[in-house]
Amino acid sequence: MRFELTSEQRELRAATRGLLARRCGRDALREAVREPGIDRALWRELGAAGLFALCLPESAGGLGRGLPEAVVVFEECGRALLPGPVVATFLAAGEVPEAARGAAVVTRPCHGLVPWLDAADTVLGDVTDAAPLASADPLTPLHTAPGDPARAPGEAVLLYAAEQLGSAGRTLDMAVQHARERQQFGRPVGSFQAVKHLCADMLVRTEVARAAVYAAAVTRDPVEIAAAHLLAGEAAVRGARDCLQIHGGMGFTWEADVHLHLKRAWVRAELAGGARAAEEALAAAL
């Protein structure tokens, strides 16, 4: 089976990428690291663009699209490292007033973690005794919620996987661009076999993850969602590590954005439940 985006899905992807490139570029991310918080103007603009209401029925003021379209949009969110509890707000759009318009920020505890608790207007779930937790990702503040046993629903796991896929695609592009431009011994570093192999491996992992994520969006099968979660998480984490390796010493510095993708990939994986639960789901289905 071949998964080809329709012309409408391609247009949706291009429009989302353009909006995020304009409003969530490198300078905006740097500012968000220095001054953590939700950009409310951006949040409302995302709402006006229909991001949060994408899958709501037209009778409820939504766009009436499906999970495949949501995956396309969230892939772009991951590519841009969009800060904020986007997944929780998206899934609450039909439940929390004003969430669909981007006028409310929604979060919920999953697997003992609560992202963006202090910035949220609405918290769905029990956050009794929540305590701040040092987050690996400077763009995702976290609290622990030890009293909440909630697990991320299947749609949330898939949307996090879509974000991981977008991040993997972005670090692949960054690695290839650097390999072409960086000169060593009078040659682009991309001409060296070791660097070629790293880029090729990144590409294979990203495309395998893409097929898994797109397929899971069509079938909604819990086992396929678990597989997509594992494959996209691996593509994002290993892709960021390989991208960092290709950048050399500069990759470890704040001058490069590679570390932000790596840290976000670690946090996303935990918010989606980590690898263990997905591995157990796949093992049980064999």
Backbone as CSV, one residue per row, in Angstrom:
resi,resn,N_x,N_y,N_z,CA_x,CA_y,CA_z,C_x,C_y,C_z
1,MET,0.839,-1.190,0.000,0.000,0.000,0.000,0.881,1.249,0.000
2,ARG,0.548,2.205,-0.841,1.303,3.454,-0.902,0.497,4.557,-0.246
3,PHE,1.176,5.338,0.578,0.520,6.445,1.251,0.988,7.745,0.602
4,GLU,0.113,8.318,-0.207,0.410,9.571,-0.879,-0.491,10.655,-0.302
5,LEU,0.081,11.808,0.020,-0.737,12.913,0.489,-1.583,13.444,-0.657
6,THR,-2.813,13.803,-0.353,-3.675,14.432,-1.354,-3.221,15.873,-1.570
7,SER,-3.745,16.488,-2.598,-3.384,17.883,-2.859,-3.814,18.771,-1.692
8,GLU,-4.964,18.482,-1.089,-5.425,19.269,0.052,-4.507,19.084,1.257
9,GLN,-4.047,17.859,1.479,-3.132,17.606,2.595,-1.791,18.297,2.374
10,ARG,-1.327,18.311,1.129,-0.077,19.014,0.824,-0.229,20.518,1.049
11,GLU,-1.370,21.047,0.667,-1.633,22.477,0.897,-1.704,22.778,2.388
12,LEU,-2.313,21.886,3.151,-2.399,22.052,4.599,-1.007,22.040,5.217
13,ARG,-0.163,21.118,4.755,1.209,21.050,5.262,1.975,22.326,4.934
14,ALA,1.844,22.811,3.702,2.561,24.019,3.297,2.081,25.238,4.085
15,ALA,0.783,25.342,4.302,0.254,26.483,5.046,0.719,26.452,6.500
16,THR,0.721,25.268,7.103,1.170,25.139,8.492,2.657,25.455,8.610
17,ARG,3.449,24.944,7.679,4.892,25.212,7.717,5.170,26.696,7.539
18,GLY,4.431,27.344,6.650,4.629,28.773,6.434,4.282,29.588,7.663
19,LEU,3.164,29.251,8.315,2.759,29.971,9.522,3.791,29.809,10.629
20,LEU,4.246,28.583,10.846,5.199,28.336,11.926,6.574,28.929,11.615
21,ALA,6.955,28.930,10.343,8.233,29.544,9.975,8.207,31.046,10.229
22,ARG,7.053,31.645,9.992,6.921,33.092,10.187,6.833,33.478,11.666
23,ARG,6.159,32.657,12.470,5.864,33.034,13.855,6.668,32.260,14.885
24,CYS,7.332,31.184,14.456,8.045,30.340,15.429,9.430,29.983,14.889
25,GLY,10.095,30.983,14.358,11.420,30.770,13.791,12.500,30.693,14.847
26,ARG,13.737,30.715,14.383,14.874,30.523,15.287,14.957,31.612,16.350
27,ASP,14.740,32.868,15.954,14.811,33.961,16.929,13.720,33.832,17.985
28,ALA,12.524,33.415,17.564,11.422,33.236,18.508,11.722,32.113,19.488
29,LEU,12.341,31.037,19.009,12.699,29.942,19.898,13.747,30.384,20.912
30,ARG,14.718,31.160,20.459,15.748,31.647,21.381,15.128,32.539,22.450
31,GLU,14.197,33.359,22.046,13.521,34.229,23.007,12.705,33.398,23.995
32,ALA,12.085,32.315,23.502,11.307,31.442,24.378,12.201,30.729,25.391
33,VAL,13.427,30.426,25.007,14.362,29.806,25.953,14.735,30.801,27.047
34,ARG,14.948,32.048,26.634,15.321,33.078,27.620,14.146,33.453,28.511
35,GLU,12.951,33.540,27.929,11.744,33.935,28.667,10.665,32.873,28.454
36,PRO,10.721,31.774,29.213,9.756,30.693,29.002,8.316,31.158,29.238
37,GLY,7.423,30.697,28.412,6.014,31.048,28.533,5.288,30.814,27.226
38,ILE,3.964,30.797,27.287,3.152,30.614,26.091,3.015,31.950,25.371
39,ASP,3.296,31.949,24.089,3.050,33.119,23.253,1.557,33.144,22.932
40,ARG,0.801,33.910,23.711,-0.657,33.896,23.567,-1.105,34.397,22.197
41,ALA,-0.386,35.361,21.637,-0.747,35.856,20.307,-0.586,34.747,19.274
42,LEU,0.502,33.993,19.367,0.712,32.871,18.457,-0.359,31.807,18.675
43,TRP,-0.686,31.546,19.939,-1.693,30.529,20.256,-3.028,30.888,19.611
44,ARG,-3.415,32.176,19.702,-4.666,32.614,19.088,-4.588,32.548,17.565
45,GLU,-3.410,32.831,17.019,-3.248,32.746,15.564,-3.376,31.296,15.094
46,LEU,-2.838,30.377,15.876,-3.007,28.961,15.549,-4.480,28.569,15.596
47,GLY,-5.187,29.114,16.594,-6.617,28.852,16.674,-7.363,29.417,15.483
48,ALA,-7.014,30.639,15.084,-7.677,31.259,13.937,-7.385,30.499,12.648
49,ALA,-6.212,29.876,12.572,-5.854,29.085,11.387,-6.549,27.732,11.376
50,GLY,-7.217,27.384,12.479,-7.958,26.131,12.537,-7.183,24.948,13.054
51,LEU,-5.988,25.174,13.625,-5.184,24.043,14.073,-5.899,23.236,15.147
52,PHE,-6.440,23.919,16.167,-7.047,23.192,17.280,-8.412,22.625,16.920
53,ALA,-9.108,23.240,15.974,-10.447,22.791,15.577,-10.417,21.926,14.328
54,LEU,-9.248,21.473,13.942,-9.087,20.760,12.674,-10.023,19.561,12.555
55,CYS,-10.157,18.792,13.637,-10.935,17.556,13.573,-12.328,17.687,14.175
56,LEU,-12.706,18.878,14.603,-14.069,19.073,15.077,-15.018,19.093,13.879
57,PRO,-16.248,18.602,14.060,-17.205,18.653,12.939,-17.539,20.088,12.565
58,GLU,-17.908,20.276,11.334,-18.236,21.618,10.858,-19.423,22.209,11.626
59,SER,-20.330,21.338,12.077,-21.482,21.816,12.840,-21.080,22.422,14.175
60,ALA,-19.874,22.055,14.655,-19.365,22.592,15.920,-18.341,23.698,15.689
61,GLY,-18.248,24.175,14.461,-17.311,25.243,14.152,-15.936,24.778,13.752
62,GLY,-15.774,23.460,13.537,-14.477,22.920,13.151,-14.314,22.803,11.646
63,LEU,-13.222,22.164,11.237,-12.935,21.993,9.812,-13.354,20.631,9.288
64,GLY,-13.737,19.735,10.192,-14.240,18.438,9.765,-13.208,17.526,9.136
65,ARG,-11.934,17.727,9.452,-10.883,16.861,8.907,-10.683,15.647,9.813
66,GLY,-9.828,14.720,9.382,-9.601,13.493,10.118,-8.227,13.421,10.746
67,LEU,-7.947,12.275,11.352,-6.663,12.071,12.015,-5.475,12.141,11.047
68,PRO,-5.594,11.662,9.798,-4.461,11.826,8.879,-4.063,13.290,8.683
69,GLU,-5.048,14.183,8.593,-4.726,15.611,8.449,-4.078,16.151,9.723
70,ALA,-4.552,15.673,10.883,-3.950,16.102,12.142,-2.485,15.678,12.212
71,VAL,-2.189,14.488,11.735,-0.805,13.998,11.728,0.077,14.883,10.845
72,VAL,-0.446,15.282,9.696,0.308,16.173,8.806,0.631,17.493,9.519
73,VAL,-0.346,18.048,10.226,-0.146,19.314,10.928,0.830,19.154,12.079
74,PHE,0.693,18.087,12.858,1.562,17.909,14.020,2.990,17.534,13.616
75,GLU,3.149,16.958,12.457,4.502,16.749,11.936,5.205,18.093,11.759
76,GLU,4.481,19.079,11.281,5.054,20.412,11.114,5.303,21.083,12.464
77,CYS,4.424,20.841,13.435,4.652,21.385,14.783,5.950,20.838,15.370
78,GLY,6.197,19.547,15.163,7.438,18.959,15.653,8.648,19.480,14.921
79,ARG,8.507,19.690,13.655,9.609,20.230,12.848,10.011,21.614,13.340
80,ALA,9.010,22.415,13.752,9.268,23.789,14.189,9.565,23.904,15.670
81,LEU,9.490,22.783,16.421,9.668,22.803,17.875,8.687,23.774,18.540
82,LEU,7.447,23.773,18.070,6.439,24.677,18.620,6.299,24.450,20.124
83,PRO,6.522,25.482,20.951,6.390,25.300,22.403,4.928,25.329,22.831
84,GLY,4.628,24.614,23.900,3.297,24.645,24.471,2.621,23.289,24.429
85,PRO,1.568,23.088,25.246,0.841,21.806,25.277,-0.124,21.690,24.096
86,VAL,0.428,21.597,22.910,-0.386,21.621,21.695,-1.273,20.379,21.616
87,VAL,-0.714,19.221,21.961,-1.483,17.983,21.866,-2.680,18.022,22.811
88,ALA,-2.465,18.411,24.060,-3.550,18.442,25.045,-4.620,19.444,24.643
89,THR,-4.221,20.615,24.168,-5.199,21.629,23.767,-5.989,21.165,22.547
90,PHE,-5.322,20.539,21.594,-5.992,20.022,20.404,-7.052,18.990,20.785
91,LEU,-6.699,18.048,21.658,-7.631,16.985,22.022,-8.769,17.492,22.900
92,ALA,-8.584,18.643,23.543,-9.626,19.208,24.407,-10.495,20.223,23.687
93,ALA,-10.270,20.423,22.378,-10.954,21.502,21.658,-12.463,21.360,21.688
94,GLY,-12.989,20.135,21.723,-14.426,19.960,21.768,-14.984,19.886,23.168
95,GLU,-14.103,19.976,24.154,-14.495,19.794,25.549,-14.349,21.055,26.373
96,VAL,-13.328,21.834,26.095,-13.039,23.032,26.883,-13.415,24.269,26.072
97,PRO,-14.297,25.101,26.589,-14.664,26.327,25.875,-13.430,27.182,25.563
98,GLU,-13.403,27.716,24.388,-12.349,28.616,23.909,-11.066,27.907,23.481
99,ALA,-10.931,26.615,23.765,-9.704,25.924,23.360,-9.578,25.872,21.844
100,ALA,-10.687,25.643,21.158,-10.643,25.530,19.697,-10.168,26.821,19.045
101,ARG,-10.488,27.970,19.671,-10.091,29.259,19.098,-8.688,29.685,19.523
102,GLY,-8.052,28.874,20.348,-6.727,29.244,20.829,-6.766,30.269,21.934
103,ALA,-7.951,30.500,22.504,-8.095,31.468,23.597,-7.873,30.831,24.952
104,ALA,-7.714,29.495,24.999,-7.445,28.792,26.250,-6.329,27.783,26.021
105,VAL,-5.422,27.701,26.970,-4.332,26.725,26.946,-4.715,25.595,27.890
106,VAL,-4.667,24.366,27.385,-5.113,23.210,28.158,-3.959,22.234,28.326
107,THR,-3.839,21.677,29.518,-2.865,20.608,29.739,-3.546,19.511,30.535
108,ARG,-2.882,18.369,30.593,-3.390,17.244,31.382,-2.210,16.363,31.785
109,PRO,-2.303,15.706,32.955,-1.233,14.801,33.360,-1.292,13.507,32.571
110,CYS,-0.148,12.992,32.212,-0.020,11.702,31.552,1.241,11.027,32.049
111,HIS,1.087,9.804,32.520,2.234,9.023,32.967,3.023,9.759,34.051
112,GLY,2.300,10.484,34.906,2.943,11.134,36.032,3.603,12.457,35.731
113,LEU,3.441,12.971,34.509,4.056,14.246,34.117,2.982,15.220,33.656
114,VAL,3.185,16.507,33.958,2.268,17.553,33.491,3.091,18.648,32.823
115,PRO,2.973,18.818,31.514,3.703,19.904,30.851,2.953,21.220,30.972
116,TRP,3.680,22.287,31.132,3.124,23.648,31.092,1.996,23.862,32.118
117,LEU,2.162,23.315,33.299,1.106,23.434,34.308,0.859,24.884,34.711
118,ASP,1.918,25.642,34.937,1.765,27.019,35.410,1.161,27.938,34.355
119,ALA,1.311,27.593,33.078,0.822,28.458,32.005,-0.590,28.098,31.561
120,ALA,-1.109,26.955,31.994,-2.382,26.470,31.492,-3.559,27.211,32.120
121,ASP,-4.597,27.428,31.300,-5.861,27.970,31.804,-6.737,26.871,32.377
122,THR,-6.626,25.674,31.818,-7.430,24.540,32.244,-6.541,23.311,32.374
123,VAL,-6.721,22.586,33.474,-5.999,21.332,33.684,-7.024,20.213,33.775
124,LEU,-6.924,19.246,32.897,-7.829,18.106,32.898,-7.163,16.946,33.631
125,GLY,-7.714,16.543,34.765,-7.109,15.461,35.526,-6.643,15.912,36.883
126,ASP,-6.197,14.965,37.671,-5.787,15.213,39.051,-4.317,15.617,39.099
127,VAL,-4.051,16.815,39.593,-2.673,17.279,39.742,-2.377,17.593,41.206
128,THR,-3.048,16.873,42.095,-2.790,17.033,43.525,-1.330,16.727,43.832
129,ASP,-0.724,17.570,44.628,0.679,17.393,45.036,1.657,17.482,43.869
130,ALA,1.245,18.141,42.787,2.173,18.329,41.666,3.358,19.173,42.105
131,ALA,4.532,18.788,41.665,5.753,19.493,42.059,6.594,19.773,40.829
132,PRO,7.285,20.922,40.788,8.140,21.223,39.633,9.204,20.151,39.440
133,LEU,9.498,19.893,38.188,10.511,18.908,37.826,11.481,19.540,36.841
134,ALA,12.765,19.375,37.087,13.764,19.901,36.151,13.613,19.181,34.814
135,SER,13.304,19.952,33.777,13.054,19.377,32.461,14.316,19.397,31.616
136,ALA,14.536,18.320,30.876,15.675,18.294,29.957,15.508,19.327,28.859
137,ASP,14.262,19.621,28.512,13.961,20.551,27.424,13.655,21.928,27.998
138,PRO,14.464,22.937,27.683,14.202,24.270,28.217,12.916,24.893,27.690
139,LEU,12.319,24.291,26.655,11.082,24.807,26.077,9.844,24.035,26.541
140,THR,10.022,23.115,27.495,8.892,22.345,28.011,8.987,22.220,29.526
141,PRO,8.473,23.192,30.280,8.472,23.067,31.730,7.579,21.913,32.173
142,LEU,8.018,21.192,33.200,7.309,20.000,33.646,7.025,20.040,35.141
143,HIS,5.931,19.388,35.531,5.627,19.069,36.922,5.393,17.565,37.013
144,THR,5.636,17.010,38.173,5.255,15.626,38.420,3.844,15.602,38.978
145,ALA,3.106,14.541,38.684,1.755,14.351,39.216,1.679,12.926,39.759
146,PRO,2.276,12.691,40.916,2.388,11.317,41.429,1.049,10.655,41.709
147,GLY,-0.010,11.448,41.939,-1.306,10.855,42.251,-2.145,10.541,41.042
148,ASP,-1.664,10.828,39.854,-2.470,10.643,38.651,-1.931,9.464,37.835
149,PRO,-2.722,8.386,37.678,-2.251,7.216,36.936,-2.597,7.263,35.448
150,ALA,-3.086,8.412,34.972,-3.597,8.487,33.599,-2.513,8.164,32.577
151,ARG,-2.947,7.472,31.537,-2.071,7.186,30.406,-2.505,8.032,29.218
152,ALA,-1.570,8.341,28.360,-1.911,9.122,27.173,-2.842,8.308,26.287
153,PRO,-3.965,8.890,25.839,-4.849,8.157,24.921,-4.143,7.904,23.594
154,GLY,-4.702,6.953,22.822,-4.058,6.568,21.570,-3.837,7.716,20.620
155,GLU,-4.802,8.623,20.518,-4.639,9.768,19.614,-3.480,10.645,20.064
156,ALA,-3.327,10.829,21.372,-2.224,11.650,21.869,-0.883,11.000,21.543
157,VAL,-0.796,9.681,21.739,0.451,8.964,21.427,0.804,9.143,19.953
158,LEU,-0.202,9.047,19.081,0.054,9.186,17.645,0.478,10.611,17.295
159,LEU,-0.143,11.599,17.921,0.224,12.987,17.627,1.628,13.299,18.114
160,TYR,2.012,12.749,19.271,3.394,12.901,19.719,4.349,12.224,18.737
161,ALA,3.936,11.057,18.207,4.768,10.376,17.206,4.913,11.231,15.954
162,ALA,3.833,11.912,15.562,3.909,12.795,14.397,4.892,13.936,14.656
163,GLU,4.873,14.487,15.869,5.845,15.535,16.213,7.267,14.986,16.168
164,GLN,7.458,13.769,16.661,8.785,13.155,16.603,9.238,13.003,15.150
165,LEU,8.306,12.610,14.294,8.622,12.470,12.872,9.057,13.799,12.275
166,GLY,8.342,14.872,12.611,8.726,16.187,12.108,10.099,16.608,12.575
167,SER,10.406,16.318,13.834,11.728,16.646,14.367,12.818,15.844,13.659
168,ALA,12.538,14.559,13.406,13.511,13.728,12.691,13.767,14.271,11.291
169,GLY,12.711,14.705,10.608,12.886,15.278,9.278,13.693,16.555,9.296
170,ARG,13.475,17.366,10.316,14.199,18.630,10.423,15.686,18.405,10.712
171,THR,16.007,17.496,11.622,17.430,17.257,11.921,18.129,16.601,10.735
172,LEU,17.397,15.812,9.947,17.974,15.263,8.719,18.343,16.391,7.767
173,ASP,17.446,17.345,7.572,17.726,18.483,6.690,18.919,19.295,7.208
174,MET,18.959,19.500,8.526,20.062,20.259,9.119,21.390,19.546,8.906
175,ALA,21.390,18.226,9.069,22.622,17.454,8.911,23.122,17.504,7.468
176,VAL,22.207,17.327,6.515,22.597,17.335,5.102,23.117,18.712,4.696
177,GLN,22.442,19.756,5.150,22.885,21.109,4.805,24.292,21.376,5.354
178,HIS,24.519,20.993,6.616,25.839,21.218,7.212,26.906,20.382,6.504
179,ALA,26.557,19.139,6.156,27.524,18.270,5.484,27.924,18.822,4.117
180,ARG,27.018,19.531,3.473,27.329,20.128,2.173,28.165,21.394,2.299
181,GLU,27.928,22.141,3.367,28.550,23.458,3.497,29.863,23.445,4.270
182,ARG,29.998,22.566,5.235,31.181,22.550,6.099,32.369,21.950,5.359
183,GLN,33.472,22.693,5.304,34.682,22.245,4.620,35.708,21.709,5.622
184,GLN,36.306,20.593,5.286,37.381,20.008,6.104,38.385,19.376,5.149
185,PHE,39.665,19.723,5.323,40.722,19.230,4.441,40.427,19.588,2.988
186,GLY,39.800,20.760,2.797,39.531,21.234,1.453,38.352,20.572,0.770
187,ARG,37.545,19.815,1.515,36.403,19.125,0.928,35.197,19.274,1.845
188,PRO,33.985,19.231,1.287,32.799,19.199,2.159,32.827,17.941,3.017
189,VAL,32.457,18.058,4.276,32.504,16.879,5.145,31.525,15.808,4.660
190,GLY,30.519,16.208,3.883,29.582,15.238,3.344,30.195,14.305,2.323
191,SER,31.398,14.603,1.855,32.057,13.721,0.900,32.732,12.541,1.580
192,PHE,32.839,12.585,2.908,33.483,11.497,3.638,32.471,10.375,3.894
193,GLN,32.934,9.153,3.759,32.026,8.007,3.808,31.291,7.906,5.136
194,ALA,31.952,8.170,6.233,31.317,8.043,7.545,30.122,9.000,7.676
195,VAL,30.282,10.215,7.163,29.196,11.193,7.224,28.064,10.784,6.284
196,LYS,28.409,10.272,5.105,27.385,9.789,4.178,26.536,8.700,4.836
197,HIS,27.190,7.781,5.536,26.458,6.686,6.167,25.526,7.194,7.262
198,LEU,25.984,8.181,8.033,25.121,8.753,9.069,23.870,9.377,8.449
199,CYS,24.054,10.151,7.382,22.916,10.800,6.728,21.975,9.760,6.112
200,ALA,22.541,8.719,5.509,21.709,7.673,4.907,20.889,6.959,5.975
201,ASP,21.503,6.664,7.113,20.777,6.004,8.199,19.657,6.900,8.735
202,MET,19.922,8.195,8.844,18.888,9.126,9.293,17.698,9.125,8.336
203,LEU,17.998,9.121,7.036,16.940,9.121,6.032,16.087,7.857,6.122
204,VAL,16.731,6.713,6.257,15.992,5.445,6.323,15.094,5.425,7.553
205,ARG,15.619,5.816,8.715,14.806,5.810,9.924,13.619,6.765,9.798
206,THR,13.852,7.919,9.200,12.777,8.906,9.060,11.683,8.399,8.138
207,GLU,12.043,7.809,7.009,11.030,7.347,6.061,10.284,6.127,6.584
208,VAL,10.953,5.248,7.306,10.256,4.108,7.919,9.261,4.617,8.958
209,ALA,9.684,5.585,9.762,8.792,6.169,10.758,7.616,6.872,10.093
210,ARG,7.865,7.545,8.987,6.792,8.246,8.282,5.715,7.260,7.818
211,ALA,6.142,6.138,7.244,5.184,5.132,6.789,4.366,4.600,7.967
212,ALA,5.017,4.377,9.096,4.320,3.836,10.271,3.332,4.842,10.833
213,VAL,3.724,6.106,10.922,2.847,7.139,11.478,1.639,7.368,10.572
214,TYR,1.876,7.479,9.266,0.773,7.704,8.335,-0.192,6.511,8.333
215,ALA,0.353,5.294,8.381,-0.502,4.107,8.386,-1.351,4.057,9.647
216,ALA,-0.751,4.358,10.797,-1.492,4.334,12.059,-2.598,5.388,12.069
217,ALA,-2.362,6.513,11.404,-3.392,7.553,11.326,-4.597,7.080,10.532
218,VAL,-4.361,6.207,9.554,-5.459,5.690,8.733,-6.204,4.570,9.462
219,THR,-5.455,3.658,10.079,-6.084,2.483,10.693,-6.564,2.741,12.112
220,ARG,-5.908,3.643,12.835,-6.184,3.905,14.254,-5.983,2.660,15.112
221,ASP,-5.281,1.684,14.602,-5.059,0.439,15.335,-4.069,0.676,16.486
222,PRO,-4.412,0.274,17.723,-3.519,0.532,18.867,-2.126,-0.072,18.700
223,VAL,-2.052,-1.233,18.073,-0.745,-1.858,17.875,0.081,-1.060,16.874
224,GLU,-0.555,-0.597,15.809,0.176,0.209,14.832,0.569,1.565,15.417
225,ILE,-0.260,2.101,16.306,0.107,3.355,16.980,1.320,3.125,17.865
226,ALA,1.365,1.975,18.559,2.522,1.654,19.393,3.790,1.547,18.550
227,ALA,3.660,0.906,17.382,4.819,0.783,16.491,5.262,2.149,15.982
228,ALA,4.297,2.993,15.637,4.631,4.344,15.170,5.338,5.131,16.260
229,HIS,4.863,4.987,17.495,5.488,5.664,18.632,6.957,5.259,18.772
230,LEU,7.231,3.966,18.686,8.609,3.481,18.831,9.495,3.933,17.675
231,LEU,9.003,3.774,16.450,9.820,4.095,15.283,10.076,5.592,15.164
232,ALA,9.048,6.408,15.418,9.235,7.856,15.321,10.122,8.363,16.457
233,GLY,9.958,7.789,17.647,10.822,8.192,18.757,12.283,7.878,18.484
234,GLU,12.536,6.692,17.926,13.910,6.325,17.580,14.463,7.246,16.499
235,ALA,13.637,7.546,15.494,14.091,8.425,14.413,14.435,9.809,14.946
236,ALA,13.637,10.322,15.896,13.882,11.660,16.429,15.125,11.698,17.304
237,VAL,15.242,10.735,18.219,16.379,10.745,19.153,17.683,10.420,18.443
238,ARG,17.701,9.338,17.690,18.936,8.966,17.010,19.281,9.947,15.903
239,GLY,18.245,10.512,15.262,18.510,11.504,14.228,19.160,12.749,14.808
240,ALA,18.677,13.199,15.965,19.274,14.373,16.601,20.706,14.081,17.035
241,ARG,20.941,12.880,17.545,22.305,12.519,17.958,23.250,12.480,16.768
242,ASP,22.782,11.889,15.656,23.631,11.820,14.465,23.858,13.209,13.878
243,CYS,22.817,14.039,13.908,22.964,15.412,13.431,23.995,16.155,14.273
244,LEU,23.941,15.938,15.570,24.916,16.560,16.468,26.332,16.087,16.126
245,GLN,26.464,14.783,15.846,27.770,14.227,15.495,28.301,14.860,14.208
246,ILE,27.429,15.046,13.215,27.849,15.628,11.944,28.272,17.083,12.123
247,HIS,27.613,17.791,13.028,27.988,19.178,13.309,29.310,19.283,14.070
248,GLY,29.786,18.176,14.639,31.048,18.218,15.373,30.920,19.009,16.662
249,GLY,32.025,19.672,17.057,32.032,20.406,18.319,30.961,21.469,18.402
250,MET,30.613,22.102,17.265,29.598,23.144,17.282,28.229,22.586,17.667
251,GLY,28.009,21.311,17.374,26.721,20.710,17.661,26.391,20.662,19.138
252,PHE,27.413,20.717,19.982,27.198,20.654,21.424,26.920,22.023,22.025
253,THR,26.998,23.055,21.224,26.877,24.410,21.756,25.475,24.957,21.547
254,TRP,25.174,26.068,22.251,23.885,26.732,22.101,23.779,27.454,20.764
255,GLU,24.892,27.551,20.040,24.852,28.197,18.728,23.999,27.394,17.750
256,ALA,23.999,26.078,17.914,23.227,25.194,17.038,21.906,24.830,17.718
257,ASP,20.907,24.501,16.895,19.593,24.128,17.428,19.437,22.624,17.620
258,VAL,20.488,21.881,17.324,20.380,20.420,17.358,19.970,19.933,18.738
259,HIS,20.592,20.501,19.769,20.329,20.014,21.125,18.877,20.224,21.524
260,LEU,18.222,21.254,20.986,16.820,21.494,21.312,15.936,20.367,20.771
261,HIS,16.259,19.880,19.590,15.497,18.759,19.034,15.735,17.488,19.848
262,LEU,16.966,17.255,20.268,17.263,16.061,21.055,16.531,16.096,22.395
263,LYS,16.587,17.231,23.066,15.948,17.341,24.374,14.428,17.243,24.266
264,ARG,13.854,17.857,23.231,12.408,17.761,23.058,12.003,16.316,22.759
265,ALA,12.810,15.618,21.977,12.490,14.224,21.641,12.466,13.362,22.893
266,TRP,13.415,13.596,23.807,13.418,12.840,25.073,12.130,13.095,25.857
267,VAL,11.743,14.357,25.958,10.565,14.711,26.759,9.296,14.183,26.098
268,ARG,9.166,14.338,24.780,7.983,13.833,24.083,7.786,12.332,24.327
269,ALA,8.890,11.598,24.259,8.809,10.149,24.441,8.226,9.796,25.804
270,GLU,8.613,10.544,26.831,8.092,10.265,28.169,6.632,10.684,28.304
271,LEU,6.257,11.804,27.693,4.865,12.242,27.760,3.938,11.239,27.065
272,ALA,4.457,10.560,26.059,3.661,9.565,25.346,3.676,8.205,26.029
273,GLY,4.422,8.089,27.120,4.425,6.842,27.877,5.712,6.052,27.828
274,GLY,6.718,6.579,27.150,7.986,5.868,27.080,7.912,4.665,26.159
275,ALA,9.033,3.997,26.002,9.100,2.870,25.081,8.525,1.589,25.677
276,ARG,8.575,1.461,26.990,8.212,0.183,27.624,6.766,-0.226,27.314
277,ALA,5.826,0.716,27.488,4.423,0.384,27.261,4.176,0.004,25.804
278,ALA,4.816,0.720,24.875,4.645,0.402,23.457,5.233,-0.964,23.130
279,GLU,6.382,-1.274,23.703,7.001,-2.581,23.479,6.122,-3.710,24.019
280,GLU,5.505,-3.490,25.183,4.607,-4.493,25.770,3.381,-4.702,24.880
281,ALA,2.852,-3.591,24.322,1.691,-3.707,23.442,2.027,-4.525,22.190
282,LEU,3.194,-4.268,21.628,3.609,-5.016,20.435,3.868,-6.480,20.772
283,ALA,4.499,-6.722,21.906,4.792,-8.103,22.296,3.502,-8.897,22.534
284,ALA,2.522,-8.236,23.147,1.257,-8.909,23.418,0.500,-9.253,22.143
285,ALA,0.744,-8.486,21.084,0.023,-8.707,19.820,0.686,-9.781,18.958
286,LEU,1.911,-10.167,19.291,2.609,-11.147,18.469,2.047,-12.553,18.700
